Amino acid sequence: MPQYYNTLTKQMDTLKPLRAGVVGIYSCGPTVYGPQHIGNLRSAVIWDVLRRSLEFQGYTVHHVINVTDFGHLVSDADDGEDKMAKGLRTEGLPWTLGGMKQLAQKYTDKYLADRHALHALRPYRLPFASDHIQEQIDLIRILEAKGFTYTTSDGVYFSTEKDPGYGRLHVCHHDQENESRIGISSEKKHPFDFALWKFNDELGWMSPWGQGFPGWHIECSAMSMKYLGDTFDIHTGGIEHIDIHHENEIAQSQNATGKPLAHIWMHNDHLLMNNEKVAKSSGNNAYLDDVIERGYDPLALRYLFLQAHYRSSQNFTWESLGASATALKRLRAHAHQLREHMSWFDTFFAQKNQSYTKRFTDAIADDLDTPKALALIWEMLKDDTLSPAQKFKTLMHCDHVLGLDLGRIEKSSVPHTAAQDPRVAELLNERARARTDKDWVTSDRIRDELKEMGLMVHDTDAGQTISPL
């Protein structure tokens, strides 16, 4: 059975689904005030691989991803500007509920398009926070009836001092950094107390406490429990969610129901760019559109993400993306070369190799070890004891988890344009100059380098073309 590192228990825990054969997963999804940068998309790919890996192992997976379309403040706490308000101002849309819905739909569509380009499966449910106001109000009323809330001039707050177990997920230290992140209000009874409902006289929904908006944390509790039950199997998110968002989810959910919210909590580390965290606020970011505009296959980015363990940070560079694009093309070239060596009998009757399939399954079941799984694929392709048919069947079978569309190119003769890979374009340009200068040594060296990348150069009257080996 699969095992994962559980942030809650600080150890590897075996997955024991609450329902036989069915796994419920809730992933904190996008705040849709703009396009999602590649750091957000790394999370999307990671949790898609988690879902795919569980389905690969025979489970039915109910994967719920929420859409936050109000209430997520820039500070991630209880003070500051609402991210949706920032998006409305950027887009020139009115500060109305209709304007927020228009903005949310635009960037939800973009998020889904990016997921599709990265071969992330469509979630089982994709609930919008604004469509679940009543569920959030109902949950707050339960907490109020149990004595966990108090009201200030700006909202209704959860009293963390009423919860002796607060800090289950993250050991809280009353230091300056934590307190500044959560925010200090003169009316708060404790710095760690958090908003369940924020008053707003200009905009919002009516509630028993007045007009306003639910807090950011309450939406995830309400929607996860609606679609997966009071307790479900796995909750996922980024490490930035641990000390505030997920801690508060646990506090409000478990004190409302008396049950654990999720059995396993999984968190991915940050994607870095220039060795700093990818973030919109700092401007240190890139988007999938940037990847595509540079001529890369979006799945080269997916391949790049698979090369690092989800609990490790990963540094993105355009050079590393180029290397991933090359590796992906080599994989596809192998797949089609293997297919060409298969007979009609192999197509229908050849079987995947059980040993490599088991080792691949063991890798992904061991805390989602995608780097090891990728390494096993390359090891299998170099194994001369396997027939081409066995290799092809095994590769296609494992691609159900990898999601790299390794069977995309139908014929090995389909040309590759230099624009598809900046590194290949650079090498071809260098080779063209060498041939013009009659520098045959350099020309042959580059031909050999491209061959190592799985590409064959063809010199034609129209210039150089390339195709998979």
C-alpha positions as CSV (number, residue, x, y, z in Angstrom):
1,M,0.0,0.0,0.0
2,P,1.2,3.5,-0.7
3,Q,3.0,5.5,2.0
4,Y,3.4,9.2,2.2
5,Y,5.2,11.7,4.5
6,N,2.4,13.1,6.8
7,T,3.0,16.6,7.9
8,L,0.6,16.0,10.7
9,T,2.4,13.1,12.3
10,K,5.9,14.0,11.0
11,Q,6.5,10.5,9.7
12,M,5.7,8.2,6.8
13,D,2.2,6.9,7.1
14,T,0.5,4.1,5.1
15,L,-2.6,5.2,3.2
16,K,-5.7,3.4,4.6
17,P,-8.7,4.7,2.7
18,L,-11.8,5.3,4.7
19,R,-13.8,3.7,1.9
20,A,-12.4,0.5,0.4
21,G,-10.9,1.2,-3.0
22,V,-11.8,4.9,-3.0
23,V,-9.4,7.8,-2.0
24,G,-10.7,11.3,-1.3
25,I,-8.2,14.1,-1.9
26,Y,-8.7,17.8,-1.3
27,S,-6.1,20.2,-2.8
28,C,-6.0,23.9,-2.1
29,G,-6.5,25.5,-5.5
30,P,-6.0,28.8,-7.2
31,T,-7.0,32.3,-6.1
32,V,-8.3,33.4,-9.5
33,Y,-7.3,37.1,-9.6
34,G,-4.8,36.5,-12.4
35,P,-3.0,33.7,-14.3
36,Q,-1.2,31.1,-12.2
37,H,2.6,31.2,-12.4
38,I,4.7,28.2,-12.9
39,G,5.2,27.7,-9.1
40,N,1.4,27.3,-8.8
41,L,1.5,25.0,-11.8
42,R,4.1,22.8,-10.2
43,S,1.7,22.1,-7.4
44,A,-1.0,21.3,-9.9
45,V,1.2,18.8,-11.6
46,I,2.4,17.2,-8.4
47,W,-1.1,16.5,-7.1
48,D,-2.2,15.4,-10.6
49,V,0.6,12.8,-10.4
50,L,-0.6,11.8,-6.9
51,R,-4.1,11.2,-8.3
52,R,-2.7,9.3,-11.4
53,S,-0.4,7.2,-9.3
54,L,-3.3,6.1,-7.1
55,E,-5.5,5.3,-10.1
56,F,-2.5,3.4,-11.5
57,Q,-2.6,1.3,-8.3
58,G,-6.3,0.5,-8.8
59,Y,-8.0,3.1,-6.6
60,T,-10.9,5.3,-7.6
61,V,-9.9,8.9,-6.7
62,H,-12.2,11.7,-5.8
63,H,-10.0,14.8,-6.2
64,V,-11.5,18.1,-5.2
65,I,-9.7,21.4,-6.0
66,N,-11.3,24.6,-4.7
67,V,-11.4,27.9,-6.5
68,T,-10.9,31.0,-4.2
69,D,-12.8,33.9,-5.7
70,F,-12.9,36.2,-2.7
71,G,-11.5,36.6,0.8
72,H,-7.9,35.7,0.2
73,L,-6.0,38.7,1.5
74,V,-2.5,39.6,0.1
75,S,-1.0,39.0,3.5
76,D,-2.5,35.5,3.7
77,A,-3.9,36.7,7.1
78,D,-6.8,38.9,8.3
79,D,-5.5,42.3,7.2
80,G,-4.7,44.0,3.9
81,E,-6.1,44.1,0.4
82,D,-8.2,41.2,-1.0
83,K,-6.4,39.6,-3.9
84,M,-9.6,39.7,-6.0
85,A,-9.9,43.4,-5.4
86,K,-6.3,43.8,-6.7
87,G,-7.3,41.8,-9.8
88,L,-10.4,43.9,-10.4
89,R,-8.3,47.0,-10.3
90,T,-5.8,45.6,-12.7
91,E,-8.5,44.4,-15.1
92,G,-10.5,47.6,-14.9
93,L,-13.6,45.8,-13.6
94,P,-16.1,47.2,-11.1
95,W,-15.8,46.3,-7.4
96,T,-19.0,44.3,-7.4
97,L,-20.0,40.7,-6.9
98,G,-20.6,40.5,-10.6
99,G,-17.2,41.9,-11.4
100,M,-15.6,39.4,-9.1
101,K,-17.5,36.5,-10.7
102,Q,-16.4,37.8,-14.2
103,L,-12.8,38.0,-13.1
104,A,-12.9,34.6,-11.4
105,Q,-14.4,32.9,-14.5
106,K,-11.8,34.3,-16.8
107,Y,-8.9,33.1,-14.7
108,T,-10.5,29.8,-13.8
109,D,-10.8,29.1,-17.5
110,K,-7.1,30.0,-17.9
111,Y,-6.2,27.8,-15.0
112,L,-8.0,24.9,-16.6
113,A,-6.5,25.5,-20.0
114,D,-3.0,25.5,-18.4
115,R,-3.8,22.3,-16.6
116,H,-5.0,20.7,-19.8
117,A,-1.8,21.8,-21.6
118,L,0.2,20.1,-18.8
119,H,-1.9,17.0,-19.0
120,A,-3.3,17.5,-15.5
121,L,-6.6,15.6,-15.3
122,R,-9.8,17.6,-14.7
123,P,-10.7,17.3,-11.0
124,Y,-13.6,15.3,-9.6
125,R,-15.1,18.6,-8.3
126,L,-14.0,22.2,-8.8
127,P,-16.1,24.2,-6.4
128,F,-16.1,28.0,-6.2
129,A,-16.0,29.6,-2.8
130,S,-18.7,32.1,-3.8
131,D,-21.1,29.3,-4.6
132,H,-20.9,27.9,-1.0
133,I,-21.6,30.9,1.2
134,Q,-24.4,29.1,3.0
135,E,-22.2,26.1,3.9
136,Q,-19.6,28.5,5.3
137,I,-22.2,30.4,7.3
138,D,-23.6,27.1,8.7
139,L,-20.1,26.0,9.8
140,I,-19.5,29.3,11.5
141,R,-22.8,29.0,13.4
142,I,-21.8,25.6,14.7
143,L,-18.5,27.0,16.0
144,E,-20.5,29.9,17.5
145,A,-22.9,27.6,19.3
146,K,-20.0,25.6,20.7
147,G,-18.4,28.8,22.1
148,F,-15.4,29.1,19.8
149,T,-16.1,32.5,18.4
150,Y,-16.2,36.1,19.4
151,T,-17.1,39.3,17.5
152,T,-15.1,42.5,17.1
153,S,-15.8,45.7,15.1
154,D,-14.5,44.2,11.9
155,G,-15.6,40.6,12.0
156,V,-16.2,37.2,13.7
157,Y,-13.1,35.5,15.0
158,F,-12.1,32.0,16.1
159,S,-10.6,31.9,19.5
160,T,-7.5,29.7,19.4
161,E,-7.2,29.7,23.1
162,K,-10.4,27.8,23.3
163,D,-8.8,25.0,21.3
164,P,-6.1,23.2,23.5
165,G,-4.9,21.3,20.4
166,Y,-4.2,24.3,18.3
167,G,-0.8,23.8,16.6
168,R,-1.5,20.2,15.6
169,L,0.1,20.6,12.2
170,H,2.6,23.3,12.9
171,V,4.2,23.8,16.3
172,C,3.4,27.4,17.1
173,H,6.1,29.5,18.5
174,H,5.0,32.9,19.8
175,D,7.8,34.7,18.0
176,Q,7.7,38.0,16.1
177,E,7.7,36.4,12.6
178,N,4.6,34.3,13.2
179,E,2.7,37.0,15.0
180,S,3.5,39.5,12.2
181,R,2.2,37.0,9.6
182,I,-1.0,36.4,11.4
183,G,-1.5,40.0,12.2
184,I,-2.1,41.8,15.4
185,S,-5.4,43.6,16.0
186,S,-6.1,45.6,19.2
187,E,-9.5,43.7,19.4
188,K,-8.0,40.2,19.0
189,K,-7.9,38.2,22.1
190,H,-4.8,36.4,20.8
191,P,-2.5,37.1,17.9
192,F,-3.2,33.6,16.4
193,D,-7.0,34.1,16.4
194,F,-8.3,34.3,12.8
195,A,-11.3,35.7,11.0
196,L,-14.3,33.5,10.2
197,W,-16.4,36.4,8.8
198,K,-15.3,39.9,7.8
199,F,-17.7,42.8,7.8
200,N,-18.1,45.0,4.7
201,D,-20.8,47.6,4.5
202,E,-20.2,48.2,0.7
203,L,-20.2,44.6,-0.7
204,G,-20.7,41.0,0.3
205,W,-23.4,38.6,1.5
206,M,-25.8,38.9,4.4
207,S,-25.2,36.7,7.4
208,P,-26.5,36.4,11.0
209,W,-23.6,38.8,11.9
210,G,-23.9,41.4,9.2
211,Q,-23.0,41.9,5.6
212,G,-19.5,40.8,4.5
213,F,-17.4,37.9,3.4
214,P,-16.4,34.6,4.9
215,G,-12.7,34.3,5.9
216,W,-10.3,32.6,3.6
217,H,-9.8,29.5,5.8
218,I,-13.5,28.7,6.3
219,E,-14.2,28.1,2.6
220,C,-11.8,25.1,2.4
221,S,-13.3,23.5,5.5
222,A,-16.9,23.9,4.2
223,M,-16.2,22.7,0.7
224,S,-13.9,19.8,1.5
225,M,-16.4,18.5,4.0
226,K,-19.4,18.9,1.6
227,Y,-17.8,16.9,-1.2
228,L,-15.6,14.5,0.8
229,G,-17.2,14.2,4.2
230,D,-16.3,15.4,7.7
231,T,-13.1,13.2,7.4
232,F,-11.3,12.3,4.2
233,D,-8.0,10.6,3.2
234,I,-5.5,13.2,2.0
235,H,-5.3,17.0,2.1
236,T,-2.6,18.6,-0.1
237,G,-1.1,22.1,-0.5
238,G,2.1,24.1,-0.6
239,I,4.4,24.4,2.5
240,E,3.3,28.1,2.8
241,H,-0.1,26.8,3.9
242,I,1.1,24.8,6.8
243,D,1.4,27.4,9.6
244,I,-1.7,29.5,9.0
245,H,-4.2,28.3,6.4
246,H,-4.1,24.5,7.1
247,E,-3.6,25.0,10.8
248,N,-6.7,27.1,10.9
249,E,-8.6,24.7,8.7
250,I,-7.9,21.9,11.2
251,A,-8.9,24.0,14.2
252,Q,-12.3,25.1,12.8
253,S,-13.2,21.8,11.2
254,Q,-12.3,19.5,14.1
255,N,-13.9,21.7,16.7
256,A,-17.0,21.8,14.6
257,T,-17.3,18.1,14.0
258,G,-15.2,16.4,16.7
259,K,-13.5,14.4,14.0
260,P,-10.1,14.7,12.2
261,L,-10.4,16.6,9.0
262,A,-7.9,14.6,7.0
263,H,-5.7,11.6,7.9
264,I,-2.7,12.5,5.7
265,W,-1.5,16.0,5.1
266,M,1.0,16.4,2.1
267,H,2.9,19.6,1.3
268,N,5.0,20.4,-1.7
269,D,8.1,22.7,-1.4
270,H,8.6,25.9,-3.4
271,L,9.6,26.3,-7.0
272,L,12.5,28.7,-7.2
273,M,13.6,30.9,-10.0
274,N,17.0,32.5,-9.9
275,N,17.3,30.6,-6.5
276,E,14.4,32.7,-5.0
277,K,10.8,31.7,-4.5
278,V,8.6,32.1,-7.5
279,A,6.0,34.7,-6.5
280,K,3.8,37.3,-8.2
281,S,4.4,39.9,-5.4
282,S,8.1,40.0,-6.1
283,G,7.9,39.8,-9.9
284,N,10.1,36.7,-9.8
285,N,7.9,34.5,-11.9
286,A,7.1,33.1,-15.2
287,Y,3.9,31.7,-16.8
288,L,3.0,28.8,-19.0
289,D,2.5,31.3,-21.9
290,D,6.2,32.3,-21.5
291,V,7.2,28.7,-21.8
292,I,5.1,28.3,-25.0
293,E,6.2,31.6,-26.5
294,R,9.8,30.4,-26.2
295,G,9.0,27.4,-28.3
296,Y,8.8,24.7,-25.7
297,D,6.3,21.9,-25.4
298,P,4.3,22.5,-22.2
299,L,5.0,18.9,-21.3
300,A,8.7,19.7,-21.1
301,L,7.7,21.7,-18.0
302,R,5.9,18.7,-16.7
303,Y,9.0,16.6,-17.3
304,L,11.1,19.1,-15.4
305,F,8.7,19.0,-12.4
306,L,8.9,15.2,-12.3
307,Q,12.7,15.3,-11.9
308,A,12.5,16.7,-8.4
309,H,10.8,15.2,-5.4
310,Y,7.7,17.1,-4.3
311,R,9.1,17.7,-0.8
312,S,12.2,19.3,-2.2
313,S,12.6,22.8,-3.6
314,Q,13.3,23.0,-7.3
315,N,15.2,25.8,-9.1
316,F,13.8,26.6,-12.5
317,T,16.0,28.0,-15.2
318,W,15.5,28.2,-19.0
319,E,18.5,26.0,-19.4
320,S,17.1,23.3,-17.2
321,L,13.8,23.5,-19.2
322,G,15.7,23.1,-22.4
323,A,17.4,20.0,-21.0
324,S,14.0,18.6,-20.0
325,A,12.6,19.3,-23.5
326,T,15.5,17.4,-25.0
327,A,15.0,14.4,-22.7
328,L,11.2,14.4,-23.4
329,K,11.9,14.3,-27.2
330,R,14.4,11.4,-26.6
331,L,11.7,9.5,-24.7
332,R,9.2,10.0,-27.5
333,A,11.8,9.1,-30.1
334,H,12.5,5.8,-28.2
335,A,8.7,5.1,-28.0
336,H,8.3,5.4,-31.8
337,Q,11.4,3.6,-32.6
338,L,10.2,0.7,-30.4
339,R,6.8,0.8,-32.1
340,E,8.3,0.6,-35.5
341,H,10.0,-2.7,-34.5
342,M,6.8,-4.3,-33.3
343,S,4.9,-6.8,-35.4
344,W,1.1,-6.9,-35.6
345,F,1.3,-9.8,-33.2
346,D,3.2,-7.7,-30.7
347,T,0.7,-4.9,-30.9
348,F,-2.1,-7.2,-29.6
349,F,-0.4,-9.8,-27.5
350,A,2.9,-8.4,-26.1
351,Q,2.9,-7.8,-22.4
352,K,4.5,-5.1,-20.2
353,N,7.5,-6.2,-18.2
354,Q,6.3,-7.2,-14.7
355,S,9.6,-6.5,-12.9
356,Y,10.0,-2.9,-14.1
357,T,6.3,-2.3,-13.7
358,K,6.5,-3.4,-10.0
359,R,9.6,-1.3,-9.4
360,F,8.0,1.7,-11.0
361,T,4.8,1.2,-8.8
362,D,7.0,0.8,-5.7
363,A,8.7,4.1,-6.5
364,I,5.5,6.1,-6.8
365,A,4.0,4.4,-3.8
366,D,7.0,5.4,-1.8
367,D,6.1,9.0,-1.1
368,L,5.6,9.8,-4.7
369,D,9.2,9.3,-5.8
370,T,9.0,10.6,-9.3
371,P,12.7,11.1,-9.8
372,K,13.3,7.4,-9.1
373,A,10.4,6.5,-11.3
374,L,11.8,8.5,-14.2
375,A,15.3,6.9,-13.7
376,L,13.7,3.4,-13.9
377,I,12.1,4.3,-17.2
378,W,15.5,5.2,-18.7
379,E,17.0,2.0,-17.1
380,M,14.3,-0.1,-18.7
381,L,14.9,1.4,-22.1
382,K,18.6,0.5,-22.0
383,D,17.9,-3.1,-20.8
384,D,18.9,-5.3,-23.8
385,T,17.2,-8.4,-22.2
386,L,13.8,-6.9,-23.0
387,S,12.2,-7.0,-26.4
388,P,11.1,-3.8,-28.1
389,A,7.5,-4.8,-27.6
390,Q,8.0,-5.3,-23.8
391,K,9.7,-1.9,-23.6
392,F,7.0,-0.1,-25.5
393,K,4.2,-1.7,-23.5
394,T,5.9,-0.9,-20.2
395,L,6.6,2.6,-21.3
396,M,3.1,3.3,-22.4
397,H,1.7,1.7,-19.2
398,C,3.9,3.9,-16.9
399,D,3.0,7.0,-18.9
400,H,-0.5,6.8,-17.3
401,V,1.3,8.2,-14.2
402,L,3.9,10.4,-15.9
403,G,1.3,12.0,-18.2
404,L,3.9,12.9,-20.8
405,D,2.0,11.8,-23.9
406,L,4.8,9.6,-25.0
407,G,2.8,8.2,-27.9
408,R,2.2,11.6,-29.4
409,I,4.2,11.4,-32.7
410,E,2.8,8.8,-35.0
411,K,5.8,8.4,-37.3
412,S,9.5,8.8,-36.8
413,S,9.7,10.7,-40.1
414,V,7.7,13.6,-38.8
415,P,10.1,16.6,-38.9
416,H,11.0,18.7,-35.9
417,T,11.4,22.4,-36.5
418,A,14.3,24.2,-34.8
419,A,11.9,26.6,-33.2
420,Q,10.6,23.8,-31.0
421,D,13.7,23.8,-28.8
422,P,15.9,26.8,-28.3
423,R,19.0,24.6,-27.6
424,V,18.4,22.6,-30.8
425,A,18.0,25.9,-32.7
426,E,21.3,27.2,-31.3
427,L,23.1,24.0,-32.3
428,L,21.7,24.0,-35.8
429,N,22.6,27.6,-36.3
430,E,26.2,26.9,-35.1
431,R,26.3,23.9,-37.5
432,A,25.1,26.0,-40.4
433,R,27.9,28.5,-39.8
434,A,30.4,25.7,-39.6
435,R,29.3,24.2,-42.9
436,T,29.5,27.7,-44.5
437,D,33.1,28.0,-43.2
438,K,33.8,24.4,-44.3
439,D,34.6,23.5,-40.7
440,W,33.6,19.9,-41.1
441,V,35.0,18.9,-37.7
442,T,32.6,21.2,-35.9
443,S,29.8,20.2,-38.2
444,D,30.3,16.5,-37.4
445,R,30.7,17.2,-33.7
446,I,27.3,19.0,-33.6
447,R,25.7,16.2,-35.6
448,D,27.0,13.7,-33.0
449,E,25.7,16.0,-30.2
450,L,22.3,16.1,-31.7
451,K,22.3,12.4,-32.2
452,E,23.0,12.0,-28.4
453,M,19.8,14.1,-28.0
454,G,17.9,11.6,-30.0
455,L,17.8,13.7,-33.2
456,M,19.1,13.0,-36.7
457,V,20.2,15.9,-38.9
458,H,19.3,15.9,-42.6
459,D,21.0,18.3,-45.1
460,T,18.5,19.2,-47.8
461,D,18.4,21.8,-50.6
462,A,16.1,23.8,-48.3
463,G,18.4,23.6,-45.4
464,Q,18.8,21.4,-42.3
465,T,15.9,19.4,-40.9
466,I,15.8,17.0,-38.0
467,S,13.8,14.0,-37.1
468,P,13.8,11.5,-34.1
469,L,16.3,8.6,-34.4
